[in-house]
């Protein structure tokens, strides 16, 4: 390797942190400390039955029907998180049900009962149901992390998360 190639290699090595920039999961000043998971951080299937519920739809009635289905699903296992694992993944317009407020969003004029959604989601979280929100959606719609319920976790891609969990043996349910 000549001196010119060595200098180029050194410059490339030193520039990687600047080119890559902020990696997923790193915080910048002003970020809200919502848990962030990479695709490699997703849980393994540790129960015989583990299911993903997918929320990418806009209808509030359909959202609440899905939460009722999740509650019923848990009841079939006596609400025992050692027997059943449920994960709800939201992307696209489905993220609007996981927000404390719609101020500054396209959904401000919609009459969505966010208090009811929060209460029902909190109830499910008692049984170790996890809620994953798509970061691509958050960034694409210019939503604020601080507007999301504190119990959600941010994943890099909603559909990527669904796909990865399915490869780990999780079933898939989408309420129609």
C-alpha positions in Angstrom: 0.0 0.0 0.0 1.5 3.4 -0.9 1.3 6.5 1.2 -1.6 7.9 -0.7 -3.7 4.7 -0.2 -2.8 4.7 3.5 -4.0 8.3 3.9 -7.2 7.5 2.1 -7.8 4.5 4.3 -7.2 6.6 7.4 -9.5 9.3 6.3 -12.3 6.8 5.6 -11.8 5.2 9.0 -11.9 8.5 10.8 -14.9 9.8 8.8 -17.2 6.8 9.5 -18.7 8.3 12.7 -19.5 11.5 10.8 -20.9 9.8 7.7 -23.0 7.4 9.7 -24.1 10.1 12.0 -26.5 9.3 14.8 -27.1 5.6 15.0 -30.5 4.2 15.9 -30.9 4.1 19.6 -28.5 7.0 20.4 -30.1 9.9 22.1 -29.5 13.5 21.2 -30.2 16.5 23.4 -34.0 16.9 23.8 -34.9 13.3 23.1 -37.5 11.8 25.4 -36.2 8.6 27.1 -38.6 6.2 25.4 -37.1 2.8 25.2 -35.7 2.0 21.8 -35.1 -1.4 20.4 -33.1 -2.5 17.4 -34.3 -5.5 15.4 -31.6 -7.5 17.1 -33.0 -6.5 20.5 -36.5 -7.9 20.0 -37.6 -10.6 22.4 -37.2 -14.3 21.7 -40.3 -16.5 21.8 -40.1 -17.7 25.4 -43.7 -19.0 25.7 -45.4 -21.7 23.7 -47.8 -19.2 22.4 -46.6 -15.8 21.3 -48.5 -13.4 19.0 -48.1 -10.1 17.3 -51.1 -7.9 16.8 -50.6 -5.4 14.0 -52.2 -1.9 14.0 -51.7 0.1 10.9 -55.3 1.2 10.4 -57.2 4.5 11.2 -60.5 3.4 12.7 -60.9 3.9 16.4 -63.7 1.2 16.7 -61.4 -1.3 15.0 -58.6 -0.4 17.4 -60.8 -1.0 20.4 -62.0 -4.2 18.9 -58.4 -5.3 18.6 -57.8 -4.4 22.3 -60.9 -6.4 23.3 -59.6 -9.4 21.2 -56.2 -9.1 23.0 -57.9 -9.1 26.4 -60.0 -12.1 25.4 -56.8 -13.8 24.1 -55.1 -13.3 27.4 -58.2 -14.6 29.3 -57.9 -17.9 27.5 -54.5 -18.3 29.3 -55.8 -17.0 32.6 -53.9 -13.7 32.0 -50.7 -15.6 32.7 -47.7 -14.0 31.0 -45.7 -17.2 31.5 -48.2 -19.0 29.1 -48.8 -16.3 26.5 -46.8 -13.3 25.1 -48.6 -10.6 23.1 -46.9 -7.7 21.3 -48.7 -4.9 19.5 -46.8 -3.3 16.7 -48.1 0.0 15.3 -47.0 1.8 12.2 -48.6 4.3 9.7 -51.8 5.9 10.9 -52.1 3.2 13.7 -49.6 5.2 15.8 -52.2 7.8 16.5 -53.8 5.6 19.2 -50.5 5.6 21.3 -50.3 9.4 21.7 -51.0 11.6 24.7 -52.1 14.4 22.5 -52.7 15.1 18.8 -51.6 18.7 19.0 -49.5 19.6 16.0 -50.6 16.5 14.1 -52.9 15.8 11.2 -55.3 14.1 13.7 -55.9 17.2 15.8 -59.5 17.5 14.6 -60.4 13.8 15.0 -62.5 13.0 18.0 -60.3 10.1 19.3 -60.7 9.2 23.0 -57.0 9.1 23.9 -57.7 8.8 27.6 -59.7 5.6 26.9 -57.0 4.2 24.7 -54.4 4.9 27.4 -56.4 3.2 30.1 -57.0 0.1 28.0 -53.4 -0.1 26.9 -52.2 0.3 30.5 -54.5 -2.5 31.5 -53.0 -4.8 28.9 -49.5 -3.8 29.9 -50.2 -5.3 33.4 -50.0 -8.7 31.7 -46.6 -7.9 30.0 -48.1 -7.0 26.7 -45.6 -4.8 24.9 -46.3 -1.9 22.5 -43.8 -1.2 19.7 -44.1 2.0 17.6 -42.4 2.5 14.2 -39.7 5.1 14.2 -39.9 5.5 10.4 -43.6 6.6 10.9 -42.7 9.0 13.7 -40.0 10.7 11.7 -41.9 10.6 8.4 -44.9 12.3 10.0 -42.7 14.6 12.0 -44.3 13.5 15.3 -42.8 14.3 18.7 -41.5 11.4 20.8 -42.8 13.2 24.0 -46.3 12.9 22.7 -46.3 9.1 23.0 -47.4 7.2 26.0 -44.4 6.5 28.3 -44.9 2.7 28.1 -44.4 2.3 24.4 -41.1 1.2 22.9 -39.7 2.6 19.6 -38.6 0.2 16.9 -36.7 1.2 13.7 -39.5 -0.2 11.4 -42.9 -1.5 12.2 -43.1 -4.0 9.4 -39.5 -4.9 9.9 -40.3 -5.8 13.5 -43.4 -7.8 12.5 -41.2 -9.8 10.0 -38.4 -10.4 12.5 -40.8 -11.5 15.3 -42.5 -13.9 12.8 -39.1 -15.5 12.0 -38.7 -16.0 15.8 -42.0 -18.0 15.8 -44.5 -15.4 16.8 -48.0 -15.7 15.2 -49.6 -12.8 13.4 -53.1 -11.3 13.9 -54.6 -8.3 12.2 -58.1 -7.3 13.1 -60.2 -6.7 10.1 
